[in-house]
């Protein structure tokens, strides 16, 4: 009987009717419950066919809102397929059931010809997946948006623009392919069925830049809240840090290491704060001049025994650090002559908040509401002295117990992907 029902599950609707007719040859006592099972299986098949295709050039390990979107939509009953390229630090990550991630190859550290070949391979595979008739396609960058436009046919296309991508003529020679891709995105953006960005400033900028008649939705870069935090591994944390770090207040930075993120000033500010009960952990250290200078300053620091520098870590280890830290660091510097620097939408803030971390930052429009809620300490400038003062204030704040409650309430009520993705869920429910 099990084999017989499986044949029903995979048959077409016409086959189901034909097989149902054959069932009538059995006695009528069996007919009722057999037809009921057929109905249940047919209904389940209809539900199982709901799927959503997510397209992203950057691997979700380094674009975590993609993971969060996938997990929220999975909870809504969709099967999720993520198509991307290789991660810098490939490793297994448990996202739960009904989410499949597929990479088409290594896109970084390759020449232009190989990169073009891989992008064509991505397009070909995306087109194959579109033949499975997904409920919707979601793109997260100009490359994947242009791919979505080409393959979508009648499938709704959602564009969550996680990048600020513009086209200006003096950038053409530096990156002709990116210039053309951004231009095509702006020319075709009105073909998207729903548009969103991760900040109000970016939504307003995109509406004006593309002369949109409707304001894009704002879906903040936030984390998925799970009933079970599978990444909270204290054992992994203990393997990564020295023994004496386990009893200290941990300041953690897990983003890009460069001058705009003031990573050098962070190390200098931590040294000036001179708190023996704290430790600083930074991931993403590379082999370049800026990172070498950070290493040199850390080695000469009076706090050198309490500073730990890592290269990029697999996401499971990075999330373990976040789960066991106390203060999350995001020190992005603004430049008045660079509009993009005034439109920040940090992934890291969403991750830190999702893990219940107090926030250390520099005073700006995006972070000021966090300070007003009593869950962030902001430096008045990116100077090491001002950062050291903010560090001291943050360390004082995390010695109190109520900050965790404030963060949890803020995240549950507003700052999580389950709340932020409501416009997309409502759109899908209407299809």
N, C-alpha and C positions, 0 to 999 in steps of 0.2 A: 504493500500500500504506500510506503514512504517513497519508493521509486516512481510509482504511478503519479503521486502528487507533485514530485519534482518535475516530471514531464509537463504537468499542467502549468507549473510556475514559469517555465521557460517557453511555453508555446505562445503563439499569437492569439488574438481574440477569436479569430475564426477557428483555430484549432481547438480552443476551449469549447466553443459551441459544438463542434463535431464530436469531441470526446464526451461532452455532456450528453449528447444524443445516445452514444454507446452505453453510457452508464444506465440509461433507462431500461436496458435489457436485464439489469439486476432487479431484485425484488424491491418494491417501493419502500420498504422499511429502511433500506440503506440509502435510498435516493436523497432523502431530506438532508441528512448530515453531510453527505458527500457534496451536494450542491452548496451547502453552507461553507464547507472548507474551500471549495473553488472560489466562492465570493470573497472569502477572507484573503486567500492567496492573491487573487486579482487586485484587490484593494491595496494589499501590501506592496505588490509590484508597482502599482501606480505611485505610491508614496516613495518607494526606493528609487524611482526614476528621477526624483528631484535632485538636481546637482547644480553646482555653481563652479565656474572655472575662474581661478585667480591667476593673473599674469603679472610678473614682476621681473625686471632685469636684475635688480639687487636682491641677493638671497635674503630671505626673511630673518636669518640670524643677525643681519645688520639693518633690517627694516622690520622690527618686531610688531608694529601695528598690523602687518599682513597676517602674522600668526594670530593676533587677537581677533581680527575680522573673521578669519577662518573658524576659530573656535566658537565665536558667538553664533555664526550662521549654522555651524554644525549642530548647535543646541536647538536651533529652530527647525531641525529635521532635514537639512540638506547634506548631501554627500559633497565633500569639497575636494577639488583637485587644484594643487598649486603648481604652476609651471615656472621654472626659474633657471638660473645658472648656479655653478658650484659656489659653496661658501669658502671664505678664506680659511676657516678652521672647521672642516667637515667633521661632524659627530652625530650620533644618534640622539634624537630628542623626542620624548614622549609627549605627543600632542593630544592623546586620546583617540578614540575610534572615529571612523568615517572622514579622516583627513589624510589625503595622499599627496606627498611632495615628490615632484619629478624634476631632475636637473638635466639639461641638455649638454653640459660640459663646462670646462674651465674657461671663464671669460676674462679673467684678470691675468696680467703678466704674459700676454700673447700679442703678436704683431697684428697690424690692421687687417691683413688678408684673413688671418685666422678668426679674428673677431667678426668680420663680415660673414664668413662661412658659418660660424656658430649662430649668428643672428638669423641667418636664412634657415638654419636647422630648427631654431626656436619657432620661427614663423610656420614652417611646415608641420611641426608637431602640434602647434596651437590650432592650426586648421583641422588636423585630424581629430583633435579633441572636440572641436566645435561641431563635428558631424554627429556627435553623441547627443546633440540638441540639449545643452544645458539650459536651466531656467534663466541664467544671466551670466554675463562675463564682467569681471571687475578688474580694471587696470589701475596701476599705482604710479606710473611714470610715463613720460612722453613716448619712450620706445614701446612699452606694452600697450599704451593707448592706440598708437598707430597700428600696431599689430591687431588689436581688438577691432578697430574700424574695418580692416581688410577681411576679417574672418567672420564677423558677427552675423551677416546676412539679416535675418529677422529677429535674432536674439538680442534682448535688451543689453546695452552696454553702460556700465557704471564706471565713472572716472573719479577715483579718490586721489587727487594730485598731491602726493606726499613731498614732491620737490617743487622748488621755485625755479621754473625753467623759462627763460626769456630768449628772444632773438634780437641781437643788436649787430649791426654790420661789421663793427671792428673786431668781433669775435669769429668772423667767418673763416679767416685763414688759420686761426688757432685750432678750430674744430669744425670743419665743414659739415661732417655728418650730424653732429649735435645741432648745429645751426639749422640745417634743413629739417631735422626731426622736430625741433621746437616750433619752427615755422608751420609745418604741416599740422602739428597739434593745435595751434591757435586757429588755423584755417578750418579745422574740422571739429572743433570742440563742441559746437552746437549740435553735432550728430550724437553726442552722448545723451542717454536717457535720464541720467542723474549725474550731477557734478558736485564734488565736495572738496574742501581743503582742510588742513589741520589747524587753522587759526582764522580768526575774524579778519585780521589784517590781510591775510593771503586771499581770502574769499573776496574782499572788496577790491584788492589789486587785480585779481584775475577777471572779475566782472568788468572792471574798467578797461583793462588791457585788451580784452577780447570783445568788448562792447556787447556783453551778454544782456539779455532782456530780463533774466531772472538771476537773483543773487545765489551763488553756490552755497550749499549747506556747509556748516562748520562741524567737522567731526574731529575732536581733539585727539592727539596721539596719546592713547591711554592703554592700559593693560586689560587683559581678560581676567576676571575674577573666578577662580575655580573653588569648588567646595573642598577639594583636596589639593594642597600645594605640593605637587609631586616633585618639584625642584628644590624644596627646602631640605637639603641634605647637610646636616651638621657634620656628618662623617666626612663628606667631601670637603667642607670648609676646613676641618681640622687637618686634612691632608695638604691643603694649600698654604696655610699660614703657620708661622712659628708658634710654639706652645704659649709663650707669654702674650700673644695677641688675643687669646681667648678670653682674657679678663679685662680687655681694654675697650674703650669706645672707638668704634671703627668708622673713619671717614673713607668713603669709597667713590672713586671716579672710574666709570667704565665706558666712556665715550671716545671720540677721536682725540688724538693728542696733537695739538698744534697751537700756534700763537693766538688764534681767535678764541680758543677754549681756555686760554690763560693757565695752561697746565704747569708751566714754569713758575708762575706767580703763586700757584697753589702750593707747590713744594716750599717756596720761600715763606709764604704766609704761615704754613704749618710749623715751620722752624721757629718763626717769631712768636707764635702762640705759646710754645714751650709748655705744653701740658703733658706730663709724663704718663697720665692715665689714658692717653689716646694713641691711635695708630692710623697711618694713612696708607691706603692701597690704591694703586693706579694700574689699570690694564690698558693694552693697546700700544705699548712702547715698541717703537720700530728702530731700525738701524739707519738713522739719519742725523743730521747736524742738530736739529732741535731736541730730539730725544737724547742724544749724547750729552748735550748741555744739561738736561734734566738729571741724567745719571750722575754727572760730575757734581752738580749742586747737592744732590741727595747724599752722595758719599762724603762730602765735606760738612754736611749739616750736623749740628749737635743732636738732632733727632734721627740720625741715620739708622739706628737700631729699630726705629719705629716706623720706617718707611719701606714699603714693599712694592717693587715695580715688576709688572708682568707684561709679556707680549699679549697679543690677542689670545683669548682662551676659548675653548669650546663653550657653546652657549649653556650647557648644563653646569659647568663650573662657574661661569660668570653669574648665573642666576643663584647659585649657592652662595656666592659672595654677597649678592644683594640681599638674600634672605637672612643673612647673619650680620649685616652691617647695621649701623645706627644712623649715619648721616650720608645722604646722597649728594654728590657735588655736581653742579652744572654752572660753570663760570663763563658763559658765552659773552664775548665782548661786542658791543655795538659800535658801528662806524656811521657817523652822520652822513658821509658821502656814499654809503653803500646801503641802498634800500633793503636788500635782502637780509642784511644783518639786523634790521629793525623789525623783521617779520619772522621771528624764531617760532618754531613749533617742535620742541625737543622730544625725541623718543624717550630719552633717559628720565625725564621728569615723570612721565607716565609709568615707567618701570619702577622708579624709586617709590612713588606714591603707592603703587600696587603692592609693594613689599613692606609698606608701613615705615619708610625712612623719612626722617626729618630732612629738609632741603637746605642746602647751602648754595647761594647764587650771588649774582650781581644785580643790583637794582635795575629793573626794566619793566615795561608794561605787562609782559607776559607773566613774570614771577611775582609782581607786587600783590596780587590777590592772595597768593599763598602766604606771604608775610602778614597780611591783614588778618588771615585766619589763625595766625599763631603757629603755623607749621613750616615756616621758613625763616632763615636768617640771611639777609642780603647785605653784601658789601656796598659801600657808597661809590666805590671805584674799583678798577682792576689792579690797583697798586697792592703789593704784598702786605703793607701795613694795614690797609683797610680790610683786606681779606683775613688777616690774622684776627682782627676785632670781630668780624663775622663768625670766624671759627670758634672763638671763645664764647660768643653768644649762643651758638648752636650747641656746643658742648654743655653749657649751662642748661639749655632748654631740654635736652634729652635726659638730664638727671631727674626731671619731673615725670610723673606717671601719666598725666592727662594728655600729653601730646599724641600718644598712640590712639587714644579715643577720638581725638579731633581728626586725625588723618583717616581713620577707619570710616567715620561718619561722612567725611567729605568724599571719599572714594566710592562708598556704597551709594550715596545719594546722587552723585554727579560724575566723578572723575574716573570712570571705568568704561570699557568698550561696550559693555552691555547697555549702558545708558546712552553713550555717544552714537551708537550705530542705529538708533531708533529710526531716523529718516530712511535708511536703506531697508530696514526690515518692513516698514510700512509700505514702501514702494514695491517690494517683492510680494507682499501679501495681496496687493491689488492686481497682480498679473493674472 
